[in-house]
Amino acid sequence: MAAKAPVKKNLSALKRDRQNEKSNIRNRVVRSKIKTIVKDVEAAVTGNNADEIAKTLRQAVKTISSASSKGVIHKNTASRKISRLTKRTNAAAKAAKA
């Protein structure tokens, strides 16, 4: 366990700590939502239901893009996640048609 940080006395440092704590809580919720929706897409892909795959992919893209625009995740990370999900769902949809 790391040593505890010394108590801050500067008012701006105290305010920054309060702000960081609030944003950390907000960001944690968004990151958790991203993980959940990605799992939903992967579950839909294994189910081979084309409508369900398309619906969950749209929702995932919306959630990931929103997190990126809020600054919760980096824009390149968002693009990478969306690209990989899209590639996976397209392959599953193609296999379902065949």
N, C-alpha and C positions, 0 to 999 in steps of 0.2 A: 504494500500500500504506500502511495506517495505521501510525502510530508504535506501537511496542510499549509496553504498559502497564508502569508501574513495578513493581518486585518488591514484593510484599506482605509485611509483617513480622508482621502481627497473626495470631495462631493461628486465630481464628474466621474470618478472611477466607480463610486457606489451606484450612481445612476446607470452607468454603462453595464454594471453587473446585473441590475434589475432588468434592463432592456434585453440583455443577452439571455437571461433566464426565460423571459416571456417568448422571445423569438425561438428559442430552443424547443419549447413546448409546442408552439405552433408548427415548426418545421418537422418535429418528430411525428406529428399527426399526419402531415402530408406524405412524408416518406413511407410511413406505415401503409397509407392508402395506396401508394404506388405498388408496394410489394404485394398487397392483397389483390389488386386488379390484375397484375401480371400473372399471379397464380390462377386467377379466374380464366384468363385467356388460355393458359396452358392446359387447364382442365377442359375447356371447350375444344381445344385442338385434339385432345385425346378422345373426346366424345364424337368427333366427326360429324357434327351438325353445322352445316354451312351458315345457317341464319344466326345461330348462337355465336359462332366464331366471329362473324362480321360485327355483330352487336357489341360483343365484349372488346373487340379490337378498337372500335370507334370510341368506346368509353375509356379505354386505356390510353389512347392517343390524346384524348382531351385532358385526362388527369395529368399525364406526364408533361404535356405542353404547358398546362397551367402552373405546375410546380416549377418549370423552367422559367416562366415569365415572372414568377414571384421571387426567383433567386434562391429557391430551396435547393435545386440541383443545377449543375452547370448545363449550358445549352448543348454542348457536345455530348454530355452524358445522356441528355434527353433524346437527342437525335439518334444516338447509338441504340438506346433501348427501343425506341419506336421502330427503327430499321430492323432490328433483330426479331421483334415481335411480328412485324409485317411479313418478313421473309418466312417465318415459321408458319404463320396462318395461311399465306398464299400456297405454300407447299402442301399443307393439310387440305385446303380447298381443292387443289388440283388432284390430290390423291382421292378425295371423296367423289369427284366427278368421274374419275376413271374406273 
